[in-house]
Amino acid sequence: MNQDLRMTSLLTYTLKNLPSTSQWALRFSMRPLSCSSQLQAATAVQTKSKQTLAKPNIRNVVVVDGVRIPFLLSGTSYKDLMPHDLARAALSGLLHRTSVPKDVVDYIIFGTVIQEVKTSNVAREAALGAGFSDKTPAHTVTMACISSNQAMTTAVSLIASGQCDVVVAGGVELMSDIPIRHSRRMRKMMLDLSKAKTLGQRLSLISKFRLNFLSPELPAVAEFSTNETMGHSADRLAAAFAISRLEQDEYALRSHSLARKAQDEGLLSDVVPFKVPGKDTVTQDNGIRPSSLEQMAKLKPAFIKPYGTVTAANSSFLTDGASAVLILAEEKALAMGYKPKAYLRDFMYVSQDPKDQLLLGPTYATPKVLEKAGLTMNDIDAFEFHEAFSGQILANLKAMDSDWFAQNYMGRKAKVGSPPLEKFNIWGGSLSLGHPFGATGCRLVMATANRLQKEGGQYGLVAACAAGGQGHAMIVEAYPK
Amino acid sequence: MVASRAVGSLSRFTASRMLRCPGYICRNFTRSSALLTRTHINYGVKGDVAVIRINSPNSKVNTLGQELHSEFIEVMNEVWSSSQIRSAVLISSKPGCFIAGADLNMLTACTTSQEVTQISQEAQRMFERVEKSTKPIVAAINGSCLGGGLELAISCQYRIATKDKKTVLGSPEVLLGILPGAGATQRLPKMVGVPAAFDMMLTGRGIRADRAKKMGLVDQLVEPLGPGIKPPEERTIEYLEEVAITFAKGLADKKISPKRDKGLVEKLTSYAMSIPFVRQQIYKKVEEKVRKQTKGLYPAPLKIIDVVKTGIEQGSDAGYLSESQKFGELAMTKESKALMGLYRGQTLCKKNKFGAPQKEVKQLAILGAGLMGAGIAQVSVDKGLQTILKDATLAALGRGQQQVFRGLNDKVKKKALTSFERDAFFSNLTGQLDYQGFEKADMVIEAVFEDLSLKHKVLKEVEAVIPDRCVFASNTSALPISEIAAVSKRPEKVIGMHYFSPVDKMQLLEIITTQKTSKDTTASAVEVGLKQGKVIIVVKDGPGFYTTRCLAPMMSEVIRILQEGVGPKKLDSLTTSFGFPVGAATLVDEVGVDVAKHVAENLGKVFGERFAGGSLEVLKQMISKGFLGRKSGKGFYIYQEGVKNKNLNSDINSILASLKVPSQPDVSSDEDIQYRLVTRFVNEAVLCLQEGVLATPTEGDIGAVFGLGFPPCLGGPFRFVDLYGAQKIVDRLRKYEAAYGKQFTPCQLLMDHASSPNKKFYQ
């Protein structure tokens, strides 16, 4: 109760600083968090635009369950592992959680962003290591921060089109170790050396060596097309939407506080423990650190120095982690005796200007996916948006709430509206739980499915932005009880 | 080392550079200022920071004129006397422009150097008060900050600039034949060091924000914003203001120091500059370099060096005094009048007076991937035009595509483009050997070999595949467009677009209209040319149009002078010392001996005796020996890859000797030789105006200077007649006429101007 009170006051405080406060604040103050969720759900269901999103002649695709190993700050317990180790742990966790017979799985797909060159098809290496049948094919996809979303929607397509019945989709990222390469000139020299046939050729090649060949090449943290880092773009985006440092810090604090509460209340049920070889068993996320606004205010800007607003405290941190979900055709799941958690319904990928609208994917994807599904914002009971930066989330909320933006940049007649905060990322988000690039999508979907189950809602909306100016949204429908 | 850096940075200073002067715009302010309502400047107070916003009415840019100046003084007095205000932000409300410079009309309206000096002194006094302000003033710069605008900005305590492509800081005064007259000669050397200050003031180059930050010219950068709650440009200015306010507060609270940490190189440079001997060496080197490059034809650069020197060696009081006096003197020179005239002409020739075409050209097709064709493609693809480049063979096409790529890649090397932008631009180019896609073309520009029957063949082939709306433009230097259009089914869509080589460097585009060319076709051609970044003159069709026609008699005279025994080197030095950027003999090599012969022959047939002079035989014999100029490696000079100093081609001597004509001593002095060349050029130019080939003298001047390298310090043939005196030119022509005959007979319009001294091409 004490905690509830704190949360409520915190939320109202945050709300004061958000756009179109009147509407939300009014609704919010009449419906404090502590009131029974069952009651809300009952009223909500009656007013839905659609009873279900099932489509005639198209197979229903369901999520039976999904898991993730704890998301850890890079450089902590997972730092000596390889990406496929994490992915394997997630797969083992999924096997354990769902008891799915290994040989039933038709296909395995993983998403990842920074590839370990030794295991470029990390899905296959992890599946073999996790003891899946060597007859189960596996492939790896990459689409920046929405890589595991892509893995899941690929699975949905395979099932809906009748190609497969049972697919495991997941994602993995290990930021503790990244491929640092020799310089291009050094690589060229080494390759030429390997082809040189005589001592003379080798010597003449070696004589061309210069010390600066040894300077390493780091994987780019910047957008390839614009050469701008994501944090820098986020800072500009926050400025473009006139979002203050305080608002960003408040939102970050909200994320951490909600995540801590969810963790304490045992709501993060998708987390499975991971016994790290040579180390203690990891049981929970370690990046959740609710701080105080005063302390956050002390931090210096991380990207636009010295006056920017994006800091380490209001950005998602570099994270190691992996996730996996079990996706089936509904009839197969029922035949196998499963009680699915949710349907995976309409989804949408969008892309826009990678320079000035790099992180606005959710703004573009949300109205489109709602339209496609025939739903409105009011139909959605649970929103799970990927939080790359506080400034990015708040910019998206403002953009979704702006008629001007909808008309001038999205070619729409009116705004879609901004999600009510009391339904938005209420179990924490990437800012606090962590953001292993390739693995976040599955976390979003499972959080949505679990929240719908817990709160009795029917429709959930997942949305995320990704490098390259891309974005994704998907409707998750609760499986009827 | 410092000296060599200073000189190195000057090496790009050439006469042709003098004309690149972005956005320095003159305006007439006729509105009278009311006492209470300010029209150019307003200010508001945010907390304890005064936000002073500059926004000149009815103009795209802010210029420092009398009104803005006096309003600024008023506002600053209020700011200084208010107890509530502790600091100030100076910002422009106009997107893309902080202050683009001084109001040129204010200067040209002055009749004596004293008046100009007085204007300079008033500005100096004002900016000195700004510099000494106890309340910190932050200049928030978005867009062009040039000339007087820069001088104001560097008087402030702190500068914040947006990292936008449009944000350019510079002192372009030298390009107008004057010097920075409001303190920059004194403040810049202190701020960025003497070598960099010389570089800025002597080349007039514009400096982008990120470079300005590195140099210490600005203190902070602000990134331009994308769309958000408002349009990007609007919100960026707002954001710049917000950031500037926090810095103004920080400065007032002494939380931020206006002093900048200097890097090691800077520290070493400033140490070196504290040694008198080093300074003297630098002045000497810079002066030598300037003398060599300007050949004494441009007084402004030397005066700039002098004023900077005075300030450093004798203190700022002497420096400011010298600055204002020399500013006054320079503003009264012929050179500055010529250069200012060119600047105005350039501004005029960057407008489309034919209005917007009915259909915007989006898909362009170019026939012929030679130097010209590929050059046209290069300046089109980076402006977002979808461009087809067609040639007959894969090898020729490949060469052209490589030329386009190299042009773009050179920009990447200079950091003007990112490699990603290069790739995106290059993908606008489609290379092909057939006419696929021509059915969607909005404009076809042919740049095939200069042969009428070939042009006819190409025109017919193209007309079979292009849509009705498509414009057919011919890039020819001499073939009359109406003759090319003779075989066209739709002559109203045929036009001439005469580009100059190298296309990516030469700013001029000569557009040629026939009697049948429709206005909409002309509007399309001008629009495409402007998009390609060209300065455009529109002339009537006729043999040689305007530019080639003016050049031909001069070229004929070049050959005669060579036949008379003046060597190519001597001739080159005579022409460059007159102000031509390229010597006359070298010009023949650059143009190509075969092209020169082709043009001379064609135009000679049409214009007869007036175009006679040198013997065509010289060119013919050169061609027969394979001396085609630079492209064949030999012409008057020998050209070798990687060899900078070109040597004379001694084989030419026998040709010239065999065709030698006796020289006439009374018209063969160095000066006479120069004037024989120039007066023939000028006479033909004036005749073009008389015959209506040219619509305005301005276009004539712009065409001559930007396309043919007519000496910029003379302002073009028409400005030259005005400034030098029509009578004097007629006198010279008469003198040469006596020796050589009709080739020098002055045309009627020129004689009209000579007989009534009040008649001027520019009133």
Interface residues (C-beta under 8 A of the other chain):
Chain A: F224 S225 T226 N227 H232 D235 R236 L237 A239 A240 F241 A242 I304 Y307 D353 K355 D356 Q357 A395 K398 A399 S402 W404 F405 N408 Y409
Chain B: Q220 E223 L225 G226 P227 G228 I229 K230 P231 P232 R235 E238 Y239 V243 T246 F247 T418 F420
